[in-house]
Amino acid sequence: MSDPTVEKLSTGEWSPERFRRHLQEAGTPLVERVCADEVEVTFVDEPADGSTATLSVVIGPRIGFNPIETGFAPVAGTPFHVLTLRMRSDLRFSYVFTRRGPTGTGEGEQVPDPFNPPPRFSQCAVERFSGASVAALPDAEPLPWLDQAEARPAPAMDSAVLASELLGNERRIWVSMPPGEFSDDSALPFVIHLDGTPEHSAPGVRDALVEAGLIRPCAVVLVDQLGQRRYQELLCDPAFSRMLVEELLPWLHHRYPLARDPADVALAGESFGGLCAGWTALHHPGAFGNAILQSPSCGYHPDLTWGTGAGELLRRTPVPTLIADCLAAEAAPVRVFHDVGELEGSNTHSRWLDHVLTAKGYDTRYREFAGGHDYAWWRGLLADALLWCFPPKSGDGSPA
């Protein structure tokens, strides 16, 4: 089955101009349902003369964009190229087109879908994920709080530089306070988000939830990861965790009316950031009473090439660091929100970690979403994490 509008284009019933207007109005990709839980998804490109394109999606065996082997096919007599794939109808995923010159060789240039601009919150600290288009298929779980954040004006945000004596470096810190006026003794709950950028969705999602009365007013702190230093600092690095506890927290308390009760403090991150958030909270429960782990890289161990892959399973391998430390220690007074994609390789280790946390009696919430290692999900599911961490309190001070 091919998309009916593509058929109209190929037969000449629709001119290229009419087809282009349709794409601009309807958006892409084009989706046709073929059965109860599957759809045909047609991607459309309009490359320069002689160039070719391939599709890469954040679904697959490796982190980042995974190339689709089947290339786009030209629609004869038109400037358009199309690629149709059959997919689960509940997927949400980021994707890019890789364009190459007439020879079709070289690395090519990754660009978003020209008929599906990247969403507002597509930029992130990890360059390989930034600036992608997002497809939400018909049965994908809605992310209403992200949608509301996308439509809101950008929240006010303070920007400052934190100099670390422990690490011998400096980094940018962005702080977004919730709507309203707060006295110096307000003791607001707050979340510190690793891999922070000023374009992060967290402040906008927070504002929508606060205005709906679904969470307590809370501050959002976004921490810059300094490019390649990220791959040292976030991998269960004791010095970086100490910086968060001994330097960042006092720095924040000196400047803002924030809570000192660890039950009102969350540390959050995605991928390596999620690994760091879990490991730091485990080792510093007196500072962080909540950990938000989004697709955490909890298969990490310094002696493993990458998790426990097929080759590594042929020999005796160490238990991944975060899981081993959880097994070795008494349960810490930390609540854990943990999500992971059904279609990413790290979900095996996430299930293992969740089993360990549950067996030890942690207060934890674990879920899997219909997608890969993808900001398209993380930025919206952060709302569920904030609902979990900072629900409104009843008259006696307990969660409502």
N, C-alpha and C positions, 0 to 999 in steps of 0.2 A: 504494500500500500504506500503511495506517495501522497504528500500533502496536496490537497485540491488546488490551492492557490499556485503551487509550483507547477502543477499540471496545466493550469490556465496560462501561465507564463510560457511553458515549453511548447504549447500548441498554438501560441499567438493570440489566444482569446484575450489575454491581458498584455498590454505593452509593458516594457521595462519600467516606464515612468509610473504606471498604475501600480505595478507590483512593489516598487520602491515606496510609494505613498502608503500602501497597505502595511509594509514592514514598519514604517515610521509610526503609524497609528496603532497597530496591534502589538508591536514589539516582537522580539525573537527570544528564544527559538520558537518555531512553530510546532504545535503539539496536537497530535491526533490520537484519541484513545482507540486501542485495538482489542482490549479485553478488560475485565474488571480491575486488574491491578498492573497493567502494562500500557505504555503509550509509545508511539513513534515520535521522535523528537528530531526536527529538521533545523539544522544550523545553516545560516545563509551568510555568505561573504561577498563583497564586491571589491576584489583586489585590483591593484593597478595592472595595466596591460602586461601580460606575460608572466606575472607572478603567480605563485601557487600558495595554498594554505593547508595547514593541518590543524586539528583540534587537540587541545590538551585539557584534561579535567582533574580536579582535586578529588579523584576517586581512583583507588588502585593500590598497587603493592608498595609504592614508595611515597615518602612525604614530598609534597609539592605537586607540581603539575605532571600528570601522567599522559604521555602522548597516545592518541588513538591511531592505530596502524592504518586504517582506511582513510584515504584522503578525500578532500572535496572533489566533486565532479562538476565540470562546467555545464551550464544550461545553454545548449546550442543557440547561437544567434543573440545572446544576451550577455551583459557584463557580470552575471551572477554565477557563483559556484555554490553547490549545496552538498550537505552530508546528512543522511538520515540514519539514526540509531534507534533500536528498540530498547526501552529502559523500564525499570520499576517506576510506577506512577507516584511514589511517595518521596522521591529524591529531591534534595536541594543541594546544589553544588556550584562552586566557582569554576570558571573556565576562561581560556584565552585561545586566540588564533595565533599560530606561528606562520608568518609570511616569509617566503623566500623568493628570490629573483627567478628569472626564466629558466636557469639551469636546475633549480630545485635543490641546490647544495648549500652547505654552510649551516650555521646555527640558526639563522633567521631572526626575525624580530617578533617578540610576543606583544600582541595588541589585544585590547578588549574587542568584543563583538561590536561592530559599527552601528548595529541597530538595537543594542542593549547596553547603554552606558553603565559603567561601574557605579554601584550605589555610593552614597555619600561616605559611608564608613568603610570603604574598601581599602584605604591606606593603612598600613601597619608597620611595625618596627622591623618585621622580617621581609626583606625586599622581594623575595621570590613569590610571596603571597599577594603583593600589593597590586591595586589597579585592575583587578579582574572583573569580568561580568559575572552575574549570578543568575542561575536558573532555578526556579521553584516550580516543580511539576505539580499537576492538579491536586494530588492527594498529599502533598508535603504538609507536615505540621505547620500551622501558621505561627508567626513570630510577631504578635501584635504590638508588643512593647518596643521592638526594634523599628517597626513601621512608624510608630508614633515618634520615636526619637529621630528618624530620618526626616520627618515633616516639621520638626521643631527648630526654632532658631538655635544657633550654637550657644550652649551655656557659658556663662562667664568663667574664666579660668585664670588663676595666678600662675606665673612661671618664674622659677628661681633656679639657682645653681647650688647644688649640695657638694661641698668639698669633703672627701673622705680621707681621714688620716689612716684608717685601717687598710684601705685599698690603694692609697696614693693616687687617687684620680678624682675627677669632677664629673658630675652628670646633671642633666636637666631634670627637674621635678615640676610637674604640673598638678595644681590642686584646684578642684572644683567644689565649692560649697553648695549645699542644697538651697532651693528657693526659700526666701524669708530672711528675717533678722534674728540673730542669735547673740546672747550675752556671753561674756567671757567664761561663765561657769556652766555653759550649756552641756558640755560633755557629749558631743555628738558621736554616734557610731561612725566608723569609716572603713573603707576598703582600700588597700594598697594593691595596685595592679601592676605587675611586672610587664616588660615589653610595652611600656606606655608610649603613646604619642598624643599630641594635642587633638588629633582627629578621632580618637577612640570613641566608641559608642557608649561607654559606661556612664558618663555624665548625663547624656540625653535620656538613656533608659532609666537611670535613677530619677530624673526629674518627672518623667511620665508616671512612674510608680508612686512617687511621693504625692503628686497632685491627685492621684486616684485614691490616696489614703491606704495603699496596700503595704507600704513599708514606712518605717520611721525615717525622718530626714537624716541623711547620712552624707558624709563627705567622700569624694573620690580622689585618690592620690595616684598619679600615673608616673612610673619610674622609667627613665631612659636606660637602655641596656648597652649603649656604647659600641654598636656594630659588632665586630668579631669578638670583643670581650665577652659578649653574651654566651659564647660557647665554652667559656671557662666559668663565668660567674654563676650560671644557672644549673650547673651540673653538680649539685650537692656540695657546694664549696663552703666550708665553714666560715671563711673570712667574709664572704658576701653576706651570708646569713647574719653574722655578727654586725656587719654594717647596718643592716635593716633594723636590728634590735637596738644597738648601742649608739647609732648616729642618726639614722633617719627618724625613728620614733621620737627621741628628744627634740630634734629639730622641728618636727611637726607640732609637738605639744607646746613648744615655745611660741609658735606663731598662730595657732588656731585652737578654738575651744573644743578639743577632741577628747573622747572617752579614754580612760586609762584602764578600764576593766577589760581584760582580754576577751571576754564574751562578746564585747561590742567592737572587736577589731577582726577584720578578715584580711587574709593574704591570698591573692588571686593570680593565676597565670594560665597560659595556654601552651601546650607542647612542652618544651624545656622549662618554660615559666611555670607550668602546672607541676612539673617535677620539683622545681625549687620551692614552690609554695607548700607542697605537702611535706617535703623534707625539712624545711625551715620550721614549720608549725610543729612537727613532731619533736624537734629538738629544742624548740623555744615556746612551749605552751604557755608560759607566763607572759608572753607578749602577744601571741596570736591564738585566739580561741576558736577561729574559724579558718578553714582552708578551702579555697575554690580551685578545683583541679579540672581543667578543661582539656581533654585528650592529653593527659600528662604522659611524658616519655618515661613511664615507670619501668620499662625494660632496660634502662641504662645501668651499666656497671663499667668502671674504667677499664676492666680487663676484657670486655666484650667489644667486638667490632661494632655491632649494632643489635642490641637486644639479644635474644637467643634465636638466631636464625637456623635454617636447616643444617648448614655446615657445622655450626657450633653445637648442635644437639648430638653430633657424633662423638663428642668428647665430654668429659666432666666439666661443667661450667658453674661459675658462682651464681648465687641467687642475686637478682638485680638489687641495687643499693637501697632504694626506698623500701622495697618489700622486705629485704633482709633486716633493715633497721626496725621496721614495724614488728617483725617476728621476734626480735631480740629484746624489745623493751616492753615494759608494762604500758597498758593503754594510757595515752595522754588525754587530758581534758580538752580535746579539740573536736569540734564538729566538722564533718567533711562533706562538701558537695562535690560530686565527681561525675562528669559526663564523658562520653567517647563515641565515635562514629562506628556504626555497624560494619562499615566498609573500609576500615583502616587496620593495618597490621597490628597496631599497638593495643587493640581491644583485648587480645589474649592476656596481656600483662595487666590491663585495667581490671579484667575480671578476677585475676589472681589477687591483685591488691584489694579489691572489694571483698573478696572472700576472707582475706586476712583481717581486714578492719572489722568486718561483721563478726567474725569468730571471737575477736578480742573485745567486743562490746562497744565499739565506737558508735556514736550517734552520727549516722552517715546516710546520705541519699545518693544512689547510683542510678544512672540512666544511660541508655544508648539511643542515638538518633540515626535517622536514615541518611547517612552521608559519610564523607571521609574526614581527613585531617584538615578541617576547613573553617576559616573565619566566617563563612556564610552562615554557619550554625552557631559558633561560639559567641559572636557578638549579640545574637538574639537570646540564646539560652542563658546568658548572664543575668537576665531578668529573673529566671527561676532561682538562680543562686542568691540574688539579693532578697527575694521573697523568703528563701530558706534561712538566710542569716539574720535579717533585720525586720521581722514581722512587727506590726503594731503591738503595743503592750496593752493589756487590760488594766483595770483600776488597781489591781493588787501587784502590778509590775510584771506579771507573767505574760508570755506571748498570747495574743488574742486568739 
